[in-house]
């Protein structure tokens, strides 16, 4: 007997972006490791890759996420 039920059906209005198929899908058709979401609208899911790129850029340029050694690799 499994401890957790595998969720195969999404809630109405849940949208995902599948990284493998590179398409928007309603409900979790693909495994969680292969998708972004859930999003509340289809349009949000369609822009999932742009949103991820924007967030990655923000993270890469945020000084709170970089330690002193990364900023000064010579250790000075």
N, C-alpha and C positions, 0 to 999 in steps of 0.2 A: 504494500500500500504506500503510495507516495505521500510525503508530508505536505507538499504544495501542489495545487492543481495548476497545470500548464494553461495559461490564458491564451486561448486561440481566437477569441472573438473580441473585437474592440467595442468600446462604448460608441453610441451614435455621435457623430460629429468629431471623432478623433482622427486626425490626419497625421501621416508619417511620410518621411522621405526615405526611400530605400536606397542605400549606398551601392548595393550590388547591381540592381536593375536601373538605377538612376531615374526613378520615377516616383510620383506621389501615389500613395495608396491610402484608402480609407480603412481603418482598422489595422491591427498588426498582422499582416500577411507573412512578413519575413521575420526571421529571428531578431531579437533585440540587439544583438551585436552588429547587425547589418543595417540599422536604421536610426534616424534622428526623429525625435518626437516624444510625446504627442504634441501636435499643434491644434489650436482651436479652429483654424480655418484652412481651407485648401491653399489659399494664397500664401499663408505663412509657410506651409510645408513646401510650396514651390520655390520659395526663396531660402530654403534651409542652408544651402551651400554658401550663399552670400552672407547670411547671418553668421555662420561658423567662421568664415574668413575675417569678417569684421571683428568678431570676438577674439580670434587668435591674434590679430594685429594689436588690439587693445592690450591683451595680456603680454605680448612681446615687448611693448613699449611702456608698460607700467613699472615704474621703479620699485614699487612695493614687492614685486615678485622676483627681483634679482638681488642676490646677495652681493656683498662688497667685493668678494674675490672675482666674481664674474665681471664686475665693472672695472676692476683693476687687476688684471691677470698676473702682473709682475709682483704682486704682494706688497707694493709700496704704500 
